[in-house]
Amino acid sequence: MNDRVSPVNGQRYAIKFNLRMPSSSAWNGRFFMMGGGGTNGALGDARGPLPGAGQTENALSRGFAVVSTDSGHDNATNNDPNDGGTGSFGRDPQARRDYYFDSYDHVTQAGKLLVQRFYGKTAQRSYFVGCSEGGREALLMAERYPTYYDGVISGAPNLSAIRSSTPQNLQDLAKLARDSGIPDSNGLPSIHKTYSDADIQLVSSAVLKACDALDGLKDGMVGHPQACTAALVRPELDRLICSGAKGTNCLTAQQVATLSEIMAGTFNSRGQRIAWEWSWDAGIGGSANGAVNQGWRSWFLGAFGGAVSNSLKLFSSNLAYVAVTPPPVLKVTEIPNWWLNYDYRSLSADPVVNYPASGIYTDAPGVIFTAYGAGDEFRNRGGKILAYHGLSDPAIPFAGTVKWFEQTQAKTNAQDFVRFYPVPGMNHCVGGPATDKFEMLTPLVDWVEKGIAPNAITAEASNPAYFAAPNRSRPLCPFPAVPTYNGTGNVDSAASFSCR
Ligand SMILES: [Ca+2]
């Protein structure tokens, strides 16, 4: 819908959506929208995947009517290498607005109308489920459109790209670039060579030494994130500094200093925080089963053995076009250097100041691209939010979601309608040495429809290689409760733990 040609860059844009409806007899009376990912532009198959459920089980198979959208641009066609590549939609004010919020409004309304026409009655309940950008969309629906959905699941929400990935990645990359030595074959800093896979394993082991036991059990998992501070981890890292030449069993002082600086978050030249800190967690390694690239390395560095550093492209290609107003006009190949020269040190501590509306771009990214916590209308009509976030998420800082939860709690009585579940060891949405397989739709539906508030949610390790026992399970606990070993019973079974 809304098919049109952009007056800014001549590209054709439309909001595509995919709606799948079970037969009348199979329909459970509910509507379900799938969140997107990254900067979207890909139309997901509207089956509503539920990673923690059975292999063939999804929202559609459970009887939900399911809708998805590309959010108003198509990466396959809106992809001019001389104009930002897949980020170029950000130059068209309406395509940008569709990505921020408009498309989800239109698609929800269209989807619900088609459901009503097809079944002859309206959906009784509606749910929105997403992770990363989809996690942002879930919170957006609860905040901006409080009457549309009765319950949302928000994983690793990109709730403040302005306050996390944008300036943060700039500063992190600049720090790594500073240490990287010789340029790669593209003439860019060899960031991928700054830490070997073995180096990152050393960091993970240092984190475990400092923090594993803080939750009451040495089990290779940091179950008490609030207690695992930089002050505890740094001495363990310092103990790893090479006394002589750099070897595989030690780190250079520069490596320790740079990593510590990155993990602390981003500050401007006045010393004000402009992005959240990263959490110290064992999942920074993500090593078992050869899965190193699932973790920190894949987001920050790129493969050590690769010819070029892919991290610059990974971080920079799209955000320039949706965070900065007006957006630059750059060839895709020019974007990494544009980022490296971006003056993040002069940014304000207030993202609203940094990214104001400008000219034809009438939505201020600093306002619209920041989540503030769902308000009274959503709560008062019985809306519920389940949020989760991996402690080792290398794309979006866990600390930002903690902040969001605390702000929401301060504004309302958040436990009334929000539960937030930290996932120790988990990387971005999934992966890492974690019990990262869990199903939150059933608890959410029970909360919304039966008033049964969720407490512990059982999670299993999706990758059997990470732990000695391949089917380790743990309770995920509503923040700030910590999964705590009861002192007896199988240490690989969630049944031996309580949320305390
Ligand atoms: Ca532990």
Boltz pocket constraint, residues with backbone or C-beta under 6 A from the ligand:
constraints:
  - pocket:
      binder: B
      contacts: [[A, 211], [A, 212], [A, 213], [A, 214], [A, 215], [A, 216], [A, 217], [A, 218], [A, 219], [A, 220], [A, 221], [A, 222], [A, 223]]
      max_distance: 6.0
